[in-house]
Amino acid sequence: MLFDHWGPDNQTIKAFHTEICRGTHGLIQELLLHLRDEDCLVVQGRARNYYGVQLAIHTIRQFGEENLWFPHTQLLLTIHDRRLDLQISHPGNALLAASSSPCDVTCRPRLTVVATA
């Protein structure tokens, strides 16, 4: 993670990075986080197995509901030379209600599989 200016957004992303590393017990390697837009954080990495993917999804949902300011996280993982692209929504986040995001905060939590290669 390289940032030109250190601010509250970067501190939250660093905390999120730390939490994913801790929550996945090292099963996600080459972990990178970056903001795609104002409303989406992209998490990229290489998973050793699908259990690591499950741990990453759980950690992202838990952290996202408690701390993040955007409606969803995109999880891009490579598992055994296959690419997994998941969209994880955070509709329960109270901060989202005040945002102008296209995400409907009244929808039920969902996990959307965008694509697998």
Phi, psi and omega in degrees: 000117177244131180227139179285319182234136181266122181216188182298324178297315181294325177295321178293319179296319178296318178296321178296316178302313180299317181294321178295317178300316180291314185291336181260000176054037177080009180279352174248122181247166179052044185283125177231140176235138175204153177278126177274313177222186175292342186246010183212129173257133179257128178246119181240149177178187179237123181262140177287328182200176182286339174296321175299323177295315179300317178296320179296316179300313180299314181296317180297314180297315181295311180294320181296323179288334184263329194231333192274158185251010181234158189283341180205163178235136175261124181253114180246107182235148172250126180233117179050051178064018174244140181262133178241126183237110183240145175250119182248118182274151177236058185291342182278355183289120183297331181292338183286336182299329181269354184275165178259031183286152178288352181287133176278110184286353178269353181288157178288152177303140181214157174238120183250122175277114183280310182195149170231141182246000000 
